[in-house]
Amino acid sequence: MSNNNSKPSVEKHTNLTELEHLKSEHFDIYQELMNQFKFDDQMCQEWLTKPKRPLQGKSPFEQLSIDADEVMNMLVRMRTGDFS
């Protein structure tokens, strides 16, 4: 039972680390993400770490190291309703 209790703590720590990385390295993307998900850290984290088809199956967090502009472009398309 203690293993179940420790797992969410580890996940929460990981979530904060990824969001903190995004905030420090790509503040414009961080702001856009937070605005779109109404400052819900959990929702932002889920979006950031789940693979996305428009990113060739990579998560937005993975894509940041390859081409951060693609992540921002995806967020802008989401905000403007462009799902083409």
Backbone bond lengths (Angstrom), bond angles and torsions (degrees), N, CA, C in turn:
res aa  C-N    CA-C-N  psi(-1)  N-CA   C-N-CA  omega(-1)  CA-C   N-CA-C  phi
1 M - - - 1.447 - - 1.524 111.50 -
2 S 1.323 118.16 -35.71 1.450 120.00 178.13 1.529 111.46 -65.98
3 N 1.340 118.15 -27.84 1.451 120.04 176.10 1.513 111.58 -64.43
4 N 1.332 117.43 -38.45 1.456 120.99 177.57 1.523 110.93 -64.66
5 N 1.315 116.67 -37.76 1.457 120.01 179.98 1.522 111.91 -70.32
6 S 1.329 117.83 -33.19 1.456 119.97 -178.39 1.526 112.27 -77.83
7 K 1.307 118.35 -28.68 1.461 120.88 -177.11 1.526 112.69 -61.12
8 P 1.344 120.55 -48.88 1.453 118.78 177.96 1.527 112.58 -59.68
9 S 1.331 117.96 -33.21 1.458 120.43 178.22 1.517 110.29 -64.13
10 V 1.323 116.68 -42.41 1.460 120.71 178.32 1.519 109.57 -63.63
11 E 1.337 116.82 -45.39 1.459 120.50 179.12 1.522 110.69 -62.23
12 K 1.320 116.93 -42.05 1.456 120.02 179.91 1.523 110.33 -62.81
13 H 1.333 116.82 -42.47 1.457 120.73 178.26 1.524 110.56 -60.61
14 T 1.327 116.93 -44.18 1.458 121.33 178.33 1.519 110.32 -61.43
15 N 1.320 116.76 -43.54 1.456 120.83 179.42 1.515 111.02 -58.34
16 L 1.313 117.24 -46.90 1.451 120.58 -179.22 1.522 110.80 -63.82
17 T 1.316 116.80 -38.66 1.456 120.52 179.78 1.525 110.64 -62.41
18 E 1.332 118.35 -45.62 1.458 121.26 -179.61 1.523 111.19 -66.60
19 L 1.316 117.24 -41.81 1.462 119.81 177.97 1.528 110.99 -67.30
20 E 1.329 116.78 -38.35 1.464 119.98 177.38 1.526 110.59 -65.17
21 H 1.322 116.64 -40.03 1.470 120.74 176.78 1.530 109.58 -60.93
22 L 1.302 117.01 -47.42 1.452 121.39 179.48 1.523 110.25 -59.39
23 K 1.320 116.73 -44.25 1.467 121.22 -179.10 1.523 111.22 -62.94
24 S 1.322 117.22 -40.81 1.466 119.86 -176.74 1.531 113.36 -79.91
25 E 1.323 117.35 -32.65 1.463 120.58 -174.44 1.529 114.33 -98.99
26 H 1.323 117.04 -28.00 1.474 121.63 -175.65 1.527 108.69 -140.72
27 F 1.313 116.53 65.86 1.456 120.60 -172.75 1.527 112.47 -60.71
28 D 1.323 118.12 -36.03 1.464 120.48 179.08 1.529 111.42 -63.43
29 I 1.318 116.75 -39.97 1.469 120.77 177.39 1.528 109.87 -69.09
30 Y 1.323 116.13 -40.95 1.475 121.36 177.27 1.534 110.17 -57.28
31 Q 1.331 117.15 -47.59 1.473 120.75 -179.60 1.520 111.37 -62.03
32 E 1.306 116.86 -44.99 1.467 121.04 179.77 1.522 110.69 -61.29
33 L 1.322 116.44 -44.92 1.462 121.68 179.50 1.529 110.88 -61.89
34 M 1.318 116.79 -47.35 1.464 121.28 -179.60 1.526 111.24 -62.55
35 N 1.313 117.01 -41.95 1.468 120.13 179.02 1.525 111.42 -63.83
36 Q 1.312 117.00 -42.45 1.461 119.73 -178.04 1.515 112.56 -68.27
37 F 1.313 117.35 -34.97 1.460 120.98 -178.81 1.526 111.95 -102.66
38 K 1.320 115.58 20.34 1.470 123.03 173.23 1.529 112.60 50.87
39 F 1.339 115.16 43.91 1.467 123.26 174.66 1.524 113.67 60.52
40 D 1.322 117.11 26.22 1.464 122.37 176.16 1.529 108.00 -88.85
41 D 1.342 116.21 101.51 1.465 120.98 -176.25 1.524 112.87 -55.52
42 Q 1.319 116.92 -41.19 1.468 120.30 -177.78 1.528 110.93 -65.41
43 M 1.317 117.40 -44.45 1.468 120.63 178.70 1.528 110.63 -64.62
44 C 1.319 116.69 -41.28 1.465 120.60 177.97 1.515 110.37 -61.19
45 Q 1.307 116.00 -44.72 1.460 121.20 -179.52 1.523 111.17 -62.39
46 E 1.322 116.81 -43.48 1.462 119.97 179.12 1.518 110.68 -61.51
47 W 1.329 117.10 -45.19 1.457 120.37 -179.87 1.530 110.00 -63.24
48 L 1.299 115.84 -40.98 1.453 121.87 -175.77 1.525 113.02 -67.39
49 T 1.316 118.12 -30.38 1.467 120.61 -172.40 1.531 114.82 -106.05
50 K 1.310 118.67 -9.80 1.471 120.97 -179.76 1.532 110.10 -87.25
51 P 1.328 117.57 138.42 1.471 120.62 177.47 1.529 111.25 -59.82
52 K 1.325 115.29 144.32 1.463 121.66 -179.09 1.522 109.65 -125.51
53 R 1.309 116.66 133.76 1.464 122.13 179.04 1.535 112.15 -58.02
54 P 1.341 119.61 -44.88 1.478 118.76 179.74 1.532 113.55 -62.85
55 L 1.325 117.16 -16.20 1.466 121.17 178.32 1.530 110.75 -103.60
56 Q 1.328 116.76 27.46 1.459 123.75 179.52 1.536 111.87 56.13
57 G 1.334 115.72 37.95 1.452 121.18 175.84 1.518 115.01 82.76
58 K 1.321 117.26 2.89 1.461 120.32 176.52 1.523 108.82 -88.91
59 S 1.318 115.58 155.68 1.463 118.95 173.41 1.525 107.97 -79.27
60 P 1.328 117.80 155.13 1.463 119.63 175.61 1.529 112.14 -55.22
61 F 1.330 117.35 -36.74 1.463 120.36 179.16 1.527 110.80 -63.02
62 E 1.337 117.18 -42.20 1.467 120.81 176.60 1.529 110.69 -64.13
63 Q 1.314 116.19 -40.73 1.463 121.93 -176.19 1.529 111.88 -66.86
64 L 1.319 117.84 -24.87 1.464 120.71 -179.74 1.520 111.94 -55.55
65 S 1.320 117.41 -39.24 1.465 120.44 -177.99 1.526 112.17 -76.97
66 I 1.327 117.33 -16.29 1.466 121.79 -179.31 1.522 109.77 -94.71
67 D 1.329 115.95 -53.44 1.461 121.61 -177.94 1.524 108.98 -158.80
68 A 1.304 116.16 93.22 1.467 121.47 -177.51 1.525 111.94 -62.83
69 D 1.330 116.83 -28.08 1.472 119.94 179.21 1.522 111.31 -61.14
70 E 1.317 117.33 -34.11 1.467 120.73 178.48 1.522 111.25 -63.44
71 V 1.322 116.98 -36.95 1.466 121.01 178.46 1.532 109.40 -67.07
72 M 1.331 116.30 -45.17 1.475 119.82 178.79 1.520 110.08 -63.89
73 N 1.315 117.45 -42.13 1.469 120.45 178.76 1.521 111.33 -60.30
74 M 1.311 116.87 -39.42 1.467 120.48 178.99 1.533 110.14 -64.93
75 L 1.321 117.13 -42.59 1.465 120.58 178.33 1.532 111.38 -63.70
76 V 1.319 116.88 -40.68 1.471 120.35 178.60 1.520 110.17 -65.00
77 R 1.329 117.12 -42.33 1.468 119.78 178.01 1.525 110.96 -62.36
78 M 1.329 116.89 -37.95 1.469 120.09 177.64 1.524 110.55 -64.38
79 R 1.328 115.96 -43.48 1.471 120.15 -178.30 1.524 111.70 -64.60
80 T 1.328 115.97 -37.55 1.471 119.89 -176.10 1.525 112.69 -90.76
81 G 1.338 117.27 -2.89 1.445 120.16 177.75 1.512 114.40 81.97
82 D 1.339 117.65 16.14 1.464 122.08 179.91 1.525 108.90 -90.46
83 F 1.325 116.59 97.08 1.460 121.65 -178.85 1.521 112.14 -105.44
84 S 1.331 115.80 23.50 1.478 119.56 -179.95 1.496 111.47 -75.27
